[in-house]
């Protein structure tokens, strides 16, 4: 993930549809998120937005899957969980922490994941924190950026 990717979350512009195919790279290797056609903007001071469910199979947070048929409570930490999935996907060479497509959504709901395809312990620590089953246990954007995995990145 790049600093600009976290700006999306930091500025309270939620994607509701983070996934690996939304990462674009230029010739210099700089990554950018793309396709925010279903993004939501939270008003200043607003912490939750109820909206119709949006997202792609295996790239939705637990709370989005649970409330798919009723108004889905979007919060910034909803995207934090999916951003953690995306970091794992990139670092692991294309593996999803919650498994293959058949069991993926069930595993998200059950909180069953594997980080076996990433060796870096700091990366695993950050990813595990970000994909926490309970939204309130997930880090804020600032806490993600201050994690040792990101080294010298201290602010957005």
Secondary structure, DSSP 8 states (H G I E B T S, - for coil): --HHHHHHHHTTEE-S---GGGEEE-TT--EEE---TT-EE--TT---EEE-----TT-S-HHHHHTTTS-EEE-HHHHHHHHHHHHHHHHTTS--TT-STTTHHHHHHHT----TT---HHHHHHHHHHT-SSGGGS--HHHHHTSGGGTT----
